[in-house]
Amino acid sequence: MPTRHAVCSCGQLRVACEGEPVRVSICHCLECQRRTGSVFGTQARYTRAQVRMEGKATVYARKGDEGGTVTFNFCPVCGSTVYWQIDKDPELVAVAVGAFADSGFGPPQRSVYERRRHGWVVVPDGPGVEHLE
């Protein structure tokens, strides 16, 4: 069973994830665009039992578009968001795929808030990929 390591920019905040993620998603919502400074956010969701966190994290909670609370954990030194929890899926931990710095990480199975997707973004398509407005 593989172990993947997600790390903030300075290396202080780390997450070790055992096994394969439950799901990999890309989110085009405006808040993910603002949070990442990119045109979408990418996350891998793992069960809590699969994830081990190390280091100090600062927490920021906000309401999502559908009314739930999303609690982000980011490094207080460099500001990188490494992982977060969504109150509607309390048994899962979302980890920023970019924090793994692994170009071999698998493609997303879900693309959400596509109504806010930038027109030039091409989302991978294929069997098992969900496209949600």
N, CA, C and O atoms as CSV, one atom per row, in Angstrom:
chain,resi,resn,atom,element,x,y,z
A,1,MET,N,N,0.842,-1.177,0.000
A,1,MET,CA,C,0.000,0.000,0.000
A,1,MET,C,C,0.889,1.243,0.000
A,1,MET,O,O,1.711,1.399,0.902
A,2,PRO,N,N,0.748,2.129,-0.984
A,2,PRO,CA,C,1.633,3.298,-1.060
A,2,PRO,C,C,1.326,4.341,0.013
A,2,PRO,O,O,0.182,4.489,0.444
A,3,THR,N,N,2.356,5.053,0.430
A,3,THR,CA,C,2.200,6.202,1.322
A,3,THR,C,C,2.638,7.428,0.547
A,3,THR,O,O,3.745,7.472,0.010
A,4,ARG,N,N,1.765,8.427,0.489
A,4,ARG,CA,C,2.094,9.679,-0.171
A,4,ARG,C,C,2.263,10.750,0.897
A,4,ARG,O,O,1.583,10.742,1.922
A,5,HIS,N,N,3.190,11.677,0.634
A,5,HIS,CA,C,3.473,12.752,1.584
A,5,HIS,C,C,3.163,14.095,0.938
A,5,HIS,O,O,3.721,14.442,-0.103
A,6,ALA,N,N,2.263,14.847,1.571
A,6,ALA,CA,C,1.943,16.205,1.151
A,6,ALA,C,C,2.642,17.148,2.120
A,6,ALA,O,O,2.637,16.921,3.330
A,7,VAL,N,N,3.244,18.208,1.583
A,7,VAL,CA,C,4.055,19.114,2.395
A,7,VAL,C,C,3.781,20.552,1.958
A,7,VAL,O,O,3.565,20.822,0.777
A,8,CYS,N,N,3.791,21.468,2.925
A,8,CYS,CA,C,3.669,22.887,2.598
A,8,CYS,C,C,4.961,23.376,1.936
A,8,CYS,O,O,5.926,22.620,1.820
A,9,SER,N,N,4.979,24.619,1.510
A,9,SER,CA,C,6.153,25.165,0.811
A,9,SER,C,C,7.416,25.155,1.656
A,9,SER,O,O,8.502,24.912,1.130
A,10,CYS,N,N,7.298,25.416,2.962
A,10,CYS,CA,C,8.495,25.472,3.807
A,10,CYS,C,C,8.817,24.138,4.473
A,10,CYS,O,O,9.889,23.994,5.061
A,11,GLY,N,N,7.916,23.162,4.396
A,11,GLY,CA,C,8.161,21.835,4.951
A,11,GLY,C,C,7.729,21.648,6.392
A,11,GLY,O,O,7.902,20.560,6.940
A,12,GLN,N,N,7.176,22.667,7.023
A,12,GLN,CA,C,6.792,22.590,8.430
A,12,GLN,C,C,5.518,21.764,8.630
A,12,GLN,O,O,5.434,21.004,9.595
A,13,LEU,N,N,4.529,21.891,7.748
A,13,LEU,CA,C,3.247,21.185,7.863
A,13,LEU,C,C,3.229,20.032,6.868
A,13,LEU,O,O,3.405,20.229,5.666
A,14,ARG,N,N,3.012,18.821,7.387
A,14,ARG,CA,C,3.092,17.613,6.561
A,14,ARG,C,C,1.876,16.721,6.790
A,14,ARG,O,O,1.285,16.703,7.870
A,15,VAL,N,N,1.527,15.990,5.752
A,15,VAL,CA,C,0.462,14.997,5.848
A,15,VAL,C,C,0.956,13.733,5.163
A,15,VAL,O,O,1.466,13.784,4.044
A,16,ALA,N,N,0.804,12.600,5.838
A,16,ALA,CA,C,1.119,11.296,5.243
A,16,ALA,C,C,-0.207,10.591,4.982
A,16,ALA,O,O,-1.039,10.478,5.882
A,17,CYS,N,N,-0.406,10.122,3.763
A,17,CYS,CA,C,-1.648,9.467,3.372
A,17,CYS,C,C,-1.350,8.028,2.952
A,17,CYS,O,O,-0.577,7.789,2.023
A,18,GLU,N,N,-1.964,7.089,3.637
A,18,GLU,CA,C,-1.773,5.664,3.360
A,18,GLU,C,C,-2.786,5.193,2.328
A,18,GLU,O,O,-3.983,5.448,2.465
A,19,GLY,N,N,-2.312,4.511,1.304
A,19,GLY,CA,C,-3.214,3.924,0.326
A,19,GLY,C,C,-3.715,4.907,-0.706
A,19,GLY,O,O,-3.202,6.017,-0.851
A,20,GLU,N,N,-4.722,4.468,-1.410
A,20,GLU,CA,C,-5.291,5.282,-2.481
A,20,GLU,C,C,-6.389,6.195,-1.944
A,20,GLU,O,O,-7.070,5.842,-0.982
A,21,PRO,N,N,-6.565,7.359,-2.554
A,21,PRO,CA,C,-7.643,8.244,-2.114
A,21,PRO,C,C,-9.014,7.667,-2.461
A,21,PRO,O,O,-9.161,6.867,-3.386
A,22,VAL,N,N,-9.994,8.093,-1.701
A,22,VAL,CA,C,-11.379,7.726,-1.972
A,22,VAL,C,C,-11.815,8.345,-3.294
A,22,VAL,O,O,-12.542,7.729,-4.074
A,23,ARG,N,N,-11.356,9.586,-3.535
A,23,ARG,CA,C,-11.736,10.309,-4.748
A,23,ARG,C,C,-10.766,11.464,-4.971
A,23,ARG,O,O,-10.240,12.036,-4.016
A,24,VAL,N,N,-10.537,11.800,-6.224
A,24,VAL,CA,C,-9.769,12.986,-6.607
A,24,VAL,C,C,-10.721,13.892,-7.375
A,24,VAL,O,O,-11.395,13.450,-8.305
A,25,SER,N,N,-10.773,15.161,-6.982
A,25,SER,CA,C,-11.707,16.107,-7.588
A,25,SER,C,C,-11.011,17.409,-7.939
A,25,SER,O,O,-9.998,17.778,-7.344
A,26,ILE,N,N,-11.582,18.098,-8.923
A,26,ILE,CA,C,-11.197,19.482,-9.167
A,26,ILE,C,C,-12.431,20.347,-8.942
A,26,ILE,O,O,-13.547,19.970,-9.301
A,27,CYS,N,N,-12.211,21.509,-8.342
A,27,CYS,CA,C,-13.304,22.414,-8.004
A,27,CYS,C,C,-13.050,23.767,-8.655
A,27,CYS,O,O,-11.976,24.352,-8.514
A,28,HIS,N,N,-14.054,24.248,-9.365
A,28,HIS,CA,C,-13.951,25.513,-10.084
A,28,HIS,C,C,-14.640,26.662,-9.341
A,28,HIS,O,O,-14.793,27.746,-9.903
A,29,CYS,N,N,-15.059,26.443,-8.082
A,29,CYS,CA,C,-15.768,27.513,-7.370
A,29,CYS,C,C,-14.846,28.724,-7.190
A,29,CYS,O,O,-13.621,28.605,-7.212
A,30,LEU,N,N,-15.464,29.872,-7.014
A,30,LEU,CA,C,-14.689,31.103,-6.889
A,30,LEU,C,C,-13.787,31.092,-5.668
A,30,LEU,O,O,-12.687,31.643,-5.714
A,31,GLU,N,N,-14.225,30.478,-4.580
A,31,GLU,CA,C,-13.396,30.436,-3.372
A,31,GLU,C,C,-12.158,29.573,-3.572
A,31,GLU,O,O,-11.089,29.918,-3.067
A,32,CYS,N,N,-12.271,28.460,-4.292
A,32,CYS,CA,C,-11.072,27.654,-4.583
A,32,CYS,C,C,-10.130,28.423,-5.503
A,32,CYS,O,O,-8.911,28.322,-5.366
A,33,GLN,N,N,-10.683,29.187,-6.432
A,33,GLN,CA,C,-9.829,30.004,-7.291
A,33,GLN,C,C,-9.066,31.023,-6.460
A,33,GLN,O,O,-7.869,31.225,-6.667
A,34,ARG,N,N,-9.750,31.664,-5.525
A,34,ARG,CA,C,-9.080,32.652,-4.667
A,34,ARG,C,C,-8.059,31.994,-3.746
A,34,ARG,O,O,-6.954,32.506,-3.570
A,35,ARG,N,N,-8.434,30.852,-3.157
A,35,ARG,CA,C,-7.561,30.172,-2.194
A,35,ARG,C,C,-6.268,29.700,-2.840
A,35,ARG,O,O,-5.200,29.787,-2.234
A,36,THR,N,N,-6.361,29.199,-4.073
A,36,THR,CA,C,-5.174,28.648,-4.727
A,36,THR,C,C,-4.421,29.665,-5.567
A,36,THR,O,O,-3.239,29.479,-5.858
A,37,GLY,N,N,-5.098,30.740,-5.960
A,37,GLY,CA,C,-4.481,31.677,-6.891
A,37,GLY,C,C,-4.416,31.099,-8.294
A,37,GLY,O,O,-3.677,31.595,-9.144
A,38,SER,N,N,-5.184,30.060,-8.533
A,38,SER,CA,C,-5.229,29.393,-9.828
A,38,SER,C,C,-6.681,29.383,-10.298
A,38,SER,O,O,-7.535,30.011,-9.671
A,39,VAL,N,N,-6.968,28.691,-11.376
A,39,VAL,CA,C,-8.325,28.692,-11.917
A,39,VAL,C,C,-9.185,27.564,-11.378
A,39,VAL,O,O,-10.376,27.504,-11.681
A,40,PHE,N,N,-8.613,26.673,-10.589
A,40,PHE,CA,C,-9.376,25.654,-9.870
A,40,PHE,C,C,-8.498,25.071,-8.773
A,40,PHE,O,O,-7.277,25.229,-8.779
A,41,GLY,N,N,-9.145,24.395,-7.835
A,41,GLY,CA,C,-8.423,23.670,-6.791
A,41,GLY,C,C,-8.526,22.183,-7.076
A,41,GLY,O,O,-9.504,21.727,-7.668
A,42,THR,N,N,-7.526,21.427,-6.660
A,42,THR,CA,C,-7.533,19.981,-6.845
A,42,THR,C,C,-7.328,19.324,-5.495
A,42,THR,O,O,-6.431,19.696,-4.738
A,43,GLN,N,N,-8.159,18.354,-5.202
A,43,GLN,CA,C,-8.095,17.696,-3.908
A,43,GLN,C,C,-8.185,16.186,-4.040
A,43,GLN,O,O,-8.841,15.657,-4.938
A,44,ALA,N,N,-7.516,15.514,-3.131
A,44,ALA,CA,C,-7.652,14.069,-2.984
A,44,ALA,C,C,-8.274,13.835,-1.623
A,44,ALA,O,O,-7.756,14.313,-0.614
A,45,ARG,N,N,-9.365,13.113,-1.582
A,45,ARG,CA,C,-10.020,12.844,-0.308
A,45,ARG,C,C,-9.637,11.449,0.176
A,45,ARG,O,O,-9.664,10.465,-0.564
A,46,TYR,N,N,-9.280,11.418,1.459
A,46,TYR,CA,C,-8.903,10.187,2.141
A,46,TYR,C,C,-9.772,10.026,3.379
A,46,TYR,O,O,-10.290,11.013,3.902
A,47,THR,N,N,-9.938,8.800,3.851
A,47,THR,CA,C,-10.609,8.603,5.132
A,47,THR,C,C,-9.666,9.094,6.228
A,47,THR,O,O,-8.447,9.095,6.053
A,48,ARG,N,N,-10.231,9.506,7.349
A,48,ARG,CA,C,-9.410,9.987,8.468
A,48,ARG,C,C,-8.383,8.943,8.900
A,48,ARG,O,O,-7.268,9.290,9.292
A,49,ALA,N,N,-8.755,7.669,8.829
A,49,ALA,CA,C,-7.850,6.595,9.239
A,49,ALA,C,C,-6.622,6.506,8.338
A,49,ALA,O,O,-5.593,5.976,8.756
A,50,GLN,N,N,-6.710,7.013,7.115
A,50,GLN,CA,C,-5.597,6.962,6.169
A,50,GLN,C,C,-4.606,8.108,6.331
A,50,GLN,O,O,-3.526,8.073,5.741
A,51,VAL,N,N,-4.954,9.130,7.125
A,51,VAL,CA,C,-4.194,10.382,7.154
A,51,VAL,C,C,-3.532,10.620,8.513
A,51,VAL,O,O,-4.149,10.435,9.561
A,52,ARG,N,N,-2.261,11.035,8.470
A,52,ARG,CA,C,-1.527,11.432,9.676
A,52,ARG,C,C,-0.947,12.826,9.438
A,52,ARG,O,O,-0.202,13.041,8.482
A,53,MET,N,N,-1.294,13.769,10.314
A,53,MET,CA,C,-0.827,15.144,10.192
A,53,MET,C,C,0.335,15.389,11.140
A,53,MET,O,O,0.372,14.854,12.248
A,54,GLU,N,N,1.298,16.216,10.686
A,54,GLU,CA,C,2.441,16.605,11.514
A,54,GLU,C,C,2.707,18.090,11.317
A,54,GLU,O,O,2.578,18.608,10.208
A,55,GLY,N,N,3.078,18.773,12.395
A,55,GLY,CA,C,3.390,20.194,12.320
A,55,GLY,C,C,2.235,21.038,12.812
A,55,GLY,O,O,1.148,20.536,13.098
A,56,LYS,N,N,2.493,22.334,12.906
A,56,LYS,CA,C,1.479,23.279,13.360
A,56,LYS,C,C,0.684,23.790,12.172
A,56,LYS,O,O,1.228,24.058,11.101
A,57,ALA,N,N,-0.626,23.919,12.391
A,57,ALA,CA,C,-1.506,24.441,11.349
A,57,ALA,C,C,-2.336,25.586,11.910
A,57,ALA,O,O,-2.740,25.562,13.073
A,58,THR,N,N,-2.580,26.567,11.090
A,58,THR,CA,C,-3.540,27.612,11.396
A,58,THR,C,C,-4.832,27.213,10.695
A,58,THR,O,O,-4.807,26.680,9.585
A,59,VAL,N,N,-5.950,27.471,11.344
A,59,VAL,CA,C,-7.238,27.033,10.829
A,59,VAL,C,C,-8.051,28.237,10.367
A,59,VAL,O,O,-8.093,29.275,11.027
A,60,TYR,N,N,-8.690,28.070,9.221
A,60,TYR,CA,C,-9.613,29.071,8.692
A,60,TYR,C,C,-10.871,28.340,8.246
A,60,TYR,O,O,-10.796,27.418,7.434
A,61,ALA,N,N,-12.031,28.743,8.770
A,61,ALA,CA,C,-13.298,28.116,8.397
A,61,ALA,C,C,-14.147,29.120,7.638
A,61,ALA,O,O,-14.178,30.307,7.963
A,62,ARG,N,N,-14.838,28.619,6.617
A,62,ARG,CA,C,-15.752,29.470,5.845
A,62,ARG,C,C,-16.957,28.654,5.415
A,62,ARG,O,O,-16.924,27.423,5.404
A,63,LYS,N,N,-18.011,29.353,5.066
A,63,LYS,CA,C,-19.208,28.710,4.539
A,63,LYS,C,C,-19.001,28.425,3.059
A,63,LYS,O,O,-18.466,29.256,2.325
A,64,GLY,N,N,-19.424,27.255,2.631
A,64,GLY,CA,C,-19.358,26.898,1.223
A,64,GLY,C,C,-20.584,27.401,0.482
A,64,GLY,O,O,-21.526,27.900,1.098
A,65,ASP,N,N,-20.574,27.273,-0.823
A,65,ASP,CA,C,-21.686,27.727,-1.660
A,65,ASP,C,C,-23.013,27.065,-1.289
A,65,ASP,O,O,-24.075,27.657,-1.476
A,66,GLU,N,N,-22.956,25.848,-0.770
A,66,GLU,CA,C,-24.181,25.126,-0.428
A,66,GLU,C,C,-24.508,25.186,1.049
A,66,GLU,O,O,-25.372,24.446,1.519
A,67,GLY,N,N,-23.818,26.073,1.810
A,67,GLY,CA,C,-24.157,26.316,3.203
A,67,GLY,C,C,-23.354,25.547,4.232
A,67,GLY,O,O,-23.441,25.863,5.418
A,68,GLY,N,N,-22.577,24.555,3.837
A,68,GLY,CA,C,-21.761,23.799,4.782
A,68,GLY,C,C,-20.502,24.567,5.151
A,68,GLY,O,O,-20.156,25.563,4.515
A,69,THR,N,N,-19.826,24.095,6.180
A,69,THR,CA,C,-18.586,24.720,6.619
A,69,THR,C,C,-17.390,23.924,6.120
A,69,THR,O,O,-17.363,22.697,6.212
A,70,VAL,N,N,-16.407,24.635,5.593
A,70,VAL,CA,C,-15.147,24.036,5.154
A,70,VAL,C,C,-14.065,24.614,6.068
A,70,VAL,O,O,-13.949,25.832,6.207
A,71,THR,N,N,-13.272,23.731,6.690
A,71,THR,CA,C,-12.234,24.160,7.621
A,71,THR,C,C,-10.875,23.838,7.026
A,71,THR,O,O,-10.498,22.672,6.904
A,72,PHE,N,N,-10.142,24.882,6.655
A,72,PHE,CA,C,-8.838,24.746,6.010
A,72,PHE,C,C,-7.733,24.760,7.053
A,72,PHE,O,O,-7.810,25.485,8.044
A,73,ASN,N,N,-6.702,23.952,6.821
A,73,ASN,CA,C,-5.524,23.903,7.681
A,73,ASN,C,C,-4.330,24.310,6.827
A,73,ASN,O,O,-3.977,23.631,5.862
A,74,PHE,N,N,-3.717,25.429,7.197
A,74,PHE,CA,C,-2.598,25.923,6.406
A,74,PHE,C,C,-1.413,26.214,7.313
A,74,PHE,O,O,-1.558,26.367,8.526
A,75,CYS,N,N,-0.248,26.285,6.704
A,75,CYS,CA,C,0.986,26.509,7.453
A,75,CYS,C,C,1.050,27.962,7.927
A,75,CYS,O,O,0.884,28.878,7.121
A,76,PRO,N,N,1.290,28.188,9.229
A,76,PRO,CA,C,1.389,29.554,9.724
A,76,PRO,C,C,2.689,30.242,9.319
A,76,PRO,O,O,2.821,31.455,9.484
A,77,VAL,N,N,3.647,29.484,8.793
A,77,VAL,CA,C,4.924,30.057,8.379
A,77,VAL,C,C,4.855,30.519,6.922
A,77,VAL,O,O,5.135,31.682,6.631
A,78,CYS,N,N,4.485,29.619,6.006
A,78,CYS,CA,C,4.508,29.951,4.572
A,78,CYS,C,C,3.128,30.204,3.974
A,78,CYS,O,O,3.028,30.738,2.870
A,79,GLY,N,N,2.068,29.834,4.678
A,79,GLY,CA,C,0.709,30.100,4.209
A,79,GLY,C,C,0.106,29.058,3.290
A,79,GLY,O,O,-1.031,29.229,2.851
A,80,SER,N,N,0.817,27.988,2.980
A,80,SER,CA,C,0.298,26.959,2.072
A,80,SER,C,C,-0.853,26.187,2.714
A,80,SER,O,O,-0.742,25.713,3.845
A,81,THR,N,N,-1.962,26.068,1.975
A,81,THR,CA,C,-3.055,25.203,2.415
A,81,THR,C,C,-2.671,23.774,2.079
A,81,THR,O,O,-2.351,23.467,0.931
A,82,VAL,N,N,-2.700,22.893,3.080
A,82,VAL,CA,C,-2.298,21.508,2.867
A,82,VAL,C,C,-3.495,20.561,2.938
A,82,VAL,O,O,-3.606,19.654,2.112
A,83,TYR,N,N,-4.392,20.753,3.906
A,83,TYR,CA,C,-5.539,19.859,4.019
A,83,TYR,C,C,-6.730,20.605,4.603
A,83,TYR,O,O,-6.585,21.683,5.179
A,84,TRP,N,N,-7.914,20.011,4.444
A,84,TRP,CA,C,-9.128,20.613,4.962
A,84,TRP,C,C,-10.189,19.555,5.176
A,84,TRP,O,O,-10.095,18.435,4.674
A,85,GLN,N,N,-11.204,19.942,5.938
A,85,GLN,CA,C,-12.345,19.084,6.206
A,85,GLN,C,C,-13.614,19.807,5.790
A,85,GLN,O,O,-13.719,21.030,5.887
A,86,ILE,N,N,-14.566,19.026,5.329
A,86,ILE,CA,C,-15.871,19.546,4.935
A,86,ILE,C,C,-16.880,18.940,5.897
A,86,ILE,O,O,-16.956,17.718,6.029
A,87,ASP,N,N,-17.660,19.786,6.572
A,87,ASP,CA,C,-18.542,19.266,7.626
A,87,ASP,C,C,-19.559,18.255,7.114
A,87,ASP,O,O,-20.041,17.429,7.890
A,88,LYS,N,N,-19.897,18.300,5.833
A,88,LYS,CA,C,-20.865,17.344,5.282
A,88,LYS,C,C,-20.247,15.964,5.045
A,88,LYS,O,O,-20.974,14.990,4.852
A,89,ASP,N,N,-18.915,15.871,5.056
A,89,ASP,CA,C,-18.197,14.600,4.918
A,89,ASP,C,C,-17.193,14.478,6.061
A,89,ASP,O,O,-15.987,14.471,5.812
A,90,PRO,N,N,-17.659,14.381,7.310
A,90,PRO,CA,C,-16.743,14.432,8.458
A,90,PRO,C,C,-15.761,13.264,8.531
A,90,PRO,O,O,-14.744,13.364,9.217
A,91,GLU,N,N,-16.039,12.180,7.850
A,91,GLU,CA,C,-15.137,11.029,7.888
A,91,GLU,C,C,-13.999,11.145,6.882
A,91,GLU,O,O,-13.119,10.286,6.839
A,92,LEU,N,N,-14.010,12.211,6.066
A,92,LEU,CA,C,-12.982,12.394,5.036
A,92,LEU,C,C,-12.108,13.613,5.302
A,92,LEU,O,O,-12.551,14.583,5.918
A,93,VAL,N,N,-10.867,13.557,4.834
A,93,VAL,CA,C,-9.931,14.675,4.869
A,93,VAL,C,C,-9.516,14.942,3.428
A,93,VAL,O,O,-9.096,14.028,2.719
A,94,ALA,N,N,-9.632,16.186,2.999
A,94,ALA,CA,C,-9.203,16.575,1.656
A,94,ALA,C,C,-7.774,17.090,1.733
A,94,ALA,O,O,-7.439,17.874,2.621
A,95,VAL,N,N,-6.938,16.654,0.810
A,95,VAL,CA,C,-5.540,17.074,0.765
A,95,VAL,C,C,-5.286,17.717,-0.591
A,95,VAL,O,O,-5.685,17.178,-1.623
A,96,ALA,N,N,-4.622,18.869,-0.589
A,96,ALA,CA,C,-4.305,19.559,-1.844
A,96,ALA,C,C,-3.364,18.691,-2.674
A,96,ALA,O,O,-2.263,18.368,-2.230
A,97,VAL,N,N,-3.793,18.316,-3.872
A,97,VAL,CA,C,-2.979,17.435,-4.719
A,97,VAL,C,C,-1.632,18.071,-5.037
A,97,VAL,O,O,-0.625,17.367,-5.113
A,98,GLY,N,N,-1.594,19.378,-5.223
A,98,GLY,CA,C,-0.328,20.051,-5.502
A,98,GLY,C,C,0.680,19.928,-4.374
A,98,GLY,O,O,1.885,20.012,-4.613
A,99,ALA,N,N,0.209,19.732,-3.143
A,99,ALA,CA,C,1.113,19.594,-1.995
A,99,ALA,C,C,1.865,18.263,-2.027
A,99,ALA,O,O,2.865,18.100,-1.327
A,100,PHE,N,N,1.395,17.318,-2.827
A,100,PHE,CA,C,2.122,16.058,-2.987
A,100,PHE,C,C,3.332,16.222,-3.907
A,100,PHE,O,O,4.284,15.446,-3.829
A,101,ALA,N,N,3.292,17.238,-4.781
A,101,ALA,CA,C,4.377,17.473,-5.745
A,101,ALA,C,C,4.738,16.170,-6.463
A,101,ALA,O,O,5.907,15.791,-6.545
A,102,ASP,N,N,3.711,15.499,-6.977
A,102,ASP,CA,C,3.856,14.197,-7.631
A,102,ASP,C,C,3.174,14.255,-8.987
A,102,ASP,O,O,1.948,14.186,-9.069
A,103,SER,N,N,3.953,14.380,-10.047
A,103,SER,CA,C,3.367,14.488,-11.392
A,103,SER,C,C,2.708,13.184,-11.841
A,103,SER,O,O,2.018,13.163,-12.860
A,104,GLY,N,N,2.910,12.102,-11.098
A,104,GLY,CA,C,2.272,10.839,-11.420
A,104,GLY,C,C,0.957,10.615,-10.699
A,104,GLY,O,O,0.346,9.554,-10.829
A,105,PHE,N,N,0.511,11.622,-9.929
A,105,PHE,CA,C,-0.755,11.486,-9.202
A,105,PHE,C,C,-1.883,11.308,-10.205
A,105,PHE,O,O,-1.880,11.945,-11.258
A,106,GLY,N,N,-2.831,10.463,-9.897
A,106,GLY,CA,C,-3.928,10.141,-10.823
A,106,GLY,C,C,-4.829,11.318,-11.149
A,106,GLY,O,O,-4.865,12.305,-10.415
A,107,PRO,N,N,-5.553,11.211,-12.250
A,107,PRO,CA,C,-6.444,12.289,-12.688
A,107,PRO,C,C,-7.713,12.349,-11.833
A,107,PRO,O,O,-8.020,11.405,-11.105
A,108,PRO,N,N,-8.445,13.459,-11.925
A,108,PRO,CA,C,-9.676,13.590,-11.157
A,108,PRO,C,C,-10.777,12.676,-11.694
A,108,PRO,O,O,-10.843,12.370,-12.885
A,109,GLN,N,N,-11.642,12.252,-10.758
A,109,GLN,CA,C,-12.840,11.511,-11.137
A,109,GLN,C,C,-14.072,12.401,-11.101
A,109,GLN,O,O,-15.151,12.002,-11.538
A,110,ARG,N,N,-13.903,13.613,-10.574
A,110,ARG,CA,C,-15.042,14.509,-10.437
A,110,ARG,C,C,-14.585,15.936,-10.684
A,110,ARG,O,O,-13.499,16.333,-10.261
A,111,SER,N,N,-15.427,16.709,-11.375
A,111,SER,CA,C,-15.195,18.125,-11.621
A,111,SER,C,C,-16.455,18.864,-11.181
A,111,SER,O,O,-17.531,18.646,-11.737
A,112,VAL,N,N,-16.321,19.745,-10.174
A,112,VAL,CA,C,-17.499,20.403,-9.607
A,112,VAL,C,C,-17.470,21.911,-9.845
A,112,VAL,O,O,-16.419,22.508,-10.076
A,113,TYR,N,N,-18.657,22.501,-9.782
A,113,TYR,CA,C,-18.875,23.932,-10.048
A,113,TYR,C,C,-18.392,24.312,-11.444
A,113,TYR,O,O,-17.767,25.354,-11.642
A,114,GLU,N,N,-18.695,23.452,-12.394
A,114,GLU,CA,C,-18.255,23.706,-13.767
A,114,GLU,C,C,-18.882,24.961,-14.364
A,114,GLU,O,O,-18.363,25.496,-15.344
A,115,ARG,N,N,-19.973,25.436,-13.802
A,115,ARG,CA,C,-20.560,26.687,-14.298
A,115,ARG,C,C,-19.616,27.864,-14.083
A,115,ARG,O,O,-19.778,28.909,-14.714
A,116,ARG,N,N,-18.627,27.707,-13.195
A,116,ARG,CA,C,-17.638,28.755,-12.933
A,116,ARG,C,C,-16.275,28.435,-13.550
A,116,ARG,O,O,-15.295,29.142,-13.315
A,117,ARG,N,N,-16.226,27.370,-14.337
A,117,ARG,CA,C,-14.981,26.954,-14.984
A,117,ARG,C,C,-14.566,27.981,-16.032
A,117,ARG,O,O,-15.397,28.453,-16.808
A,118,HIS,N,N,-13.296,28.322,-16.053
A,118,HIS,CA,C,-12.775,29.206,-17.095
A,118,HIS,C,C,-12.918,28.489,-18.434
A,118,HIS,O,O,-12.654,27.290,-18.531
A,119,GLY,N,N,-13.331,29.212,-19.454
A,119,GLY,CA,C,-13.631,28.620,-20.748
A,119,GLY,C,C,-12.485,27.869,-21.398
A,119,GLY,O,O,-12.725,26.955,-22.187
A,120,TRP,N,N,-11.264,28.221,-21.097
A,120,TRP,CA,C,-10.110,27.573,-21.726
A,120,TRP,C,C,-9.634,26.335,-20.976
A,120,TRP,O,O,-8.757,25.619,-21.459
A,121,VAL,N,N,-10.214,26.070,-19.776
A,121,VAL,CA,C,-9.809,24.895,-18.994
A,121,VAL,C,C,-10.422,23.644,-19.600
A,121,VAL,O,O,-11.634,23.574,-19.805
A,122,VAL,N,N,-9.594,22.669,-19.881
A,122,VAL,CA,C,-10.054,21.391,-20.419
A,122,VAL,C,C,-10.008,20.372,-19.287
A,122,VAL,O,O,-8.947,20.091,-18.729
A,123,VAL,N,N,-11.154,19.832,-18.963
A,123,VAL,CA,C,-11.272,18.851,-17.888
A,123,VAL,C,C,-11.105,17.458,-18.478
A,123,VAL,O,O,-11.720,17.145,-19.498
A,124,PRO,N,N,-10.282,16.612,-17.855
A,124,PRO,CA,C,-10.143,15.247,-18.363
A,124,PRO,C,C,-11.505,14.574,-18.446
A,124,PRO,O,O,-12.352,14.756,-17.572
A,125,ASP,N,N,-11.705,13.812,-19.482
A,125,ASP,CA,C,-12.969,13.116,-19.685
A,125,ASP,C,C,-12.682,11.640,-19.840
A,125,ASP,O,O,-11.562,11.248,-20.166
A,126,GLY,N,N,-13.659,10.849,-19.613
A,126,GLY,CA,C,-13.493,9.416,-19.776
A,126,GLY,C,C,-14.478,8.681,-18.903
A,126,GLY,O,O,-15.286,9.296,-18.208
A,127,PRO,N,N,-14.415,7.374,-18.937
A,127,PRO,CA,C,-15.343,6.581,-18.123
A,127,PRO,C,C,-15.132,6.873,-16.631
A,127,PRO,O,O,-14.003,6.890,-16.143
A,128,GLY,N,N,-16.225,7.099,-15.931
A,128,GLY,CA,C,-16.142,7.314,-14.497
A,128,GLY,C,C,-15.876,8.739,-14.067
A,128,GLY,O,O,-15.783,8.996,-12.866
A,129,VAL,N,N,-15.746,9.686,-14.999
A,129,VAL,CA,C,-15.526,11.090,-14.630
A,129,VAL,C,C,-16.883,11.794,-14.566
A,129,VAL,O,O,-17.630,11.812,-15.544
A,130,GLU,N,N,-17.194,12.378,-13.392
A,130,GLU,CA,C,-18.435,13.117,-13.203
A,130,GLU,C,C,-18.196,14.603,-13.457
A,130,GLU,O,O,-17.196,15.164,-13.010
A,131,HIS,N,N,-19.108,15.226,-14.166
A,131,HIS,CA,C,-19.071,16.676,-14.406
A,131,HIS,C,C,-20.314,17.269,-13.764
A,131,HIS,O,O,-21.434,17.002,-14.200
A,132,LEU,N,N,-20.113,18.087,-12.711
A,132,LEU,CA,C,-21.234,18.635,-11.965
A,132,LEU,C,C,-21.256,20.155,-12.080
A,132,LEU,O,O,-20.221,20.818,-12.004
A,133,GLU,N,N,-22.441,20.679,-12.262
A,133,GLU,CA,C,-22.623,22.140,-12.360
A,133,GLU,C,C,-22.290,22.753,-11.038
A,133,GLU,O,O,-22.371,23.972,-10.885
